[in-house]
C-alpha cells in the first residue's frame, strides 16, 4: 500500500509542478489533472520505475527526463517547430532555418521538462519514500498499466495540441525527434557506473541550495532579454543548465553526499518555480483574485512539501 501511495503521489506531483506551480493554470483548472496526470505523471513514474529496476542512477534518470522533454515538445505539442504555437511566437528569437528551431526556446523548454516536470518530482517523492527510495514501487502489472496510461496521455495531448493549431512538423523533423529520443534512452542505459565517493567532501546543503537558486534566477531572467541580446540569452541558458549539471555530478561524487543534499538540489529548483509563479499570468482566463489565490495555494503547498521532505531527509 505504501508503494502504491508513493507511485500515485509522483503521478500527481509531476503535473502539479510542471503546469500549476509554473503558473499556467489556476485552481479552477485542477480537473485538467485528469489529462495531465497520465501524461506527465505517467512519464515520470515510468522513467523512475525503469531506472530503478535496471539499477540506474540519477544521470540516467536525467537523460530519460530530457528524452521526455524532446518527445513532448517535438511530437506531442511540436512547439519546437511551430512558429505560432499558442500565439506566443516562441521561435522569433534565435531561429535557425536549417534546423527549424529557435535555440533559446529549445534550451529553455527542454530545461523545464528535464528539471521541473520530471527530475524534481521524482527526487522529492523518492526522499519521502525513506528506505524505499531506490527500490521499485510497482509490480509488473502496475508498470504495464502505467505505460499504457502514459501512452494514452501522450496521444491525447498530441490530439488536443493539433486541434488547437492544426500544425504538423515535417517528416524529417519528426524522424529526427524520434532518433534523438531513442539515442538519449539508449545512452541512459549505457552510462558507466559511478565510482565510490572520493575523499573530497560534499559541500554544505545550504551552499547547494543557494547555488541552485542562483542558477534558477539566471535560467528564468534570460527570457526578459530583447531580441538583439539573443546570444546573451543562449549563454545564460547554457551556463544555468550545463553549469548545474556539472556541479551536481561533482558535488554528488564527494563523500558525505546524502538526502539533505538531494533535497537542497531539488528544493532550489522547486523554490525557483515558487517565486517565478507570482510573475506568471495563467494561460486560461481567470480573475485577479483567483490568480492570487492560486499562486498562494500552489506556492505555499510547494514550500510545505519541501519542508516535510527536508525534515524527513534530516531525520534519516
Secondary structure, 3 states (H helix, E strand, C coil): CHHHHHHHHHHHHHHHHHHHHCCCCCHHHHHHHHHHHHHHHHHHHHHHHHHHHCCCCHHHHHHHHHHHHHHHHHHHCCCCCCCCHHHCCCCCCCEECCCCEEHHHHHHHHHHHHHHHHHHHHHHHHHHCHHHCCCCCCCHHHHHHHHHHHHHHHHHHHHHHHHHHCCCCCHHHHHHHHHHHHHHHHHHHHCCCCCCCEEEECCCHHHHHHHHHHHHHHHHHHHHCCHHHHHHHHHHHHHHHHHHHHHHHHHHCEECCCHHHHHHHHHHHHHHHHHHHCCCCCCCCCCHHHHHHHHHHHHHHHHHHHHHHHHHHHHC
